[in-house]
Amino acid sequence: MARLAPLPADTNKELAEDFAFFERTLGFVPNSLLTMQRRPALTKGLIALSRGVYDPKGEVDLGLKRLIGHVASMAAGCMYCRAHTGTSAMRHGIDPAKLAAIAE
């Protein structure tokens, strides 16, 4: 359980456009960002990093990037990250069967 509860997405108007980015790419705003928005500069920094990594103009397919993130999350044992990377991998065209078999 988190020590701080996530804040509503509309708490900081300066983050509205940034949170819309996650709504478009993941389908939701992660609770980590909703909690982190207590420090807007930190939230903006993490979002800038995410935009750089998941730039659709990059050379590596977005689905593959999410699949790689999923494997890294599995290796780290982070169920929170696995949930997000798995969901977003499927949103970016990765077959659910491939995702289920990734550990093999």
C-alpha positions in Angstrom: 0.0 0.0 0.0 1.3 3.5 -0.9 2.1 5.9 1.9 0.5 8.7 -0.1 -2.8 8.5 -1.9 -2.9 9.4 -5.5 -4.4 12.9 -6.2 -7.1 13.4 -8.7 -5.7 14.0 -12.2 -7.1 17.5 -12.4 -5.3 18.6 -9.2 -2.6 20.5 -11.1 -3.8 22.3 -14.2 -0.1 22.6 -15.4 0.0 18.8 -15.8 -3.3 18.4 -17.7 -1.6 18.2 -21.1 1.1 15.8 -19.8 -1.5 13.5 -18.2 -3.4 13.5 -21.5 -0.2 12.0 -23.1 -0.6 9.0 -20.8 -4.3 8.7 -21.4 -3.5 8.5 -25.1 -0.6 6.1 -24.9 -1.6 3.9 -21.9 -5.4 4.5 -21.7 -5.0 5.8 -18.1 -2.7 8.0 -15.9 -0.6 5.7 -13.7 -1.1 6.1 -9.9 2.6 6.8 -9.6 2.2 10.0 -11.5 -1.0 10.9 -9.7 0.9 10.6 -6.4 4.1 12.2 -7.8 2.2 15.3 -8.9 2.7 16.7 -5.4 6.1 17.7 -7.0 5.1 18.9 -10.5 8.7 19.4 -11.7 9.5 15.8 -10.9 6.4 14.6 -12.6 7.2 16.7 -15.7 10.8 15.3 -15.7 9.5 11.7 -15.7 7.0 12.4 -18.4 9.7 14.0 -20.6 11.8 10.8 -20.1 8.9 8.6 -21.1 8.2 10.7 -24.2 11.8 10.4 -25.2 11.8 6.6 -24.8 8.5 6.0 -26.4 8.8 8.5 -29.2 6.8 7.1 -32.1 9.4 8.4 -34.6 12.1 6.2 -33.0 13.6 3.3 -34.9 12.3 0.5 -32.5 8.7 -0.5 -32.7 6.6 0.8 -29.7 5.2 -2.6 -29.1 8.7 -4.1 -28.9 9.8 -1.4 -26.5 6.9 -2.2 -24.2 7.6 -5.9 -24.5 11.2 -5.2 -23.5 10.0 -3.1 -20.6 7.7 -6.0 -19.6 10.7 -8.5 -19.5 12.7 -6.0 -17.5 9.8 -5.6 -15.1 9.6 -9.4 -14.7 13.3 -9.6 -14.0 13.0 -6.9 -11.3 9.9 -8.6 -9.8 7.8 -5.4 -10.1 4.1 -6.4 -10.5 3.1 -2.8 -10.8 5.4 -2.2 -13.8 4.4 -5.6 -15.3 0.8 -4.6 -15.3 1.5 -1.3 -17.1 4.0 -2.7 -19.6 1.8 -5.7 -20.4 -1.3 -3.6 -21.0 0.5 -1.1 -23.1 2.3 -3.8 -25.1 -1.0 -5.2 -26.2 -2.3 -1.6 -26.9 0.7 -1.3 -29.3 0.0 -4.5 -31.2 1.7 -7.3 -29.3 -0.3 -10.5 -29.4 -1.6 -11.5 -25.9 -0.3 -15.0 -26.6 3.2 -13.7 -27.3 3.0 -11.7 -24.1 1.9 -14.7 -22.1 4.8 -16.8 -23.6 7.5 -14.2 -23.1 9.0 -15.9 -20.1 9.6 -19.0 -22.2 
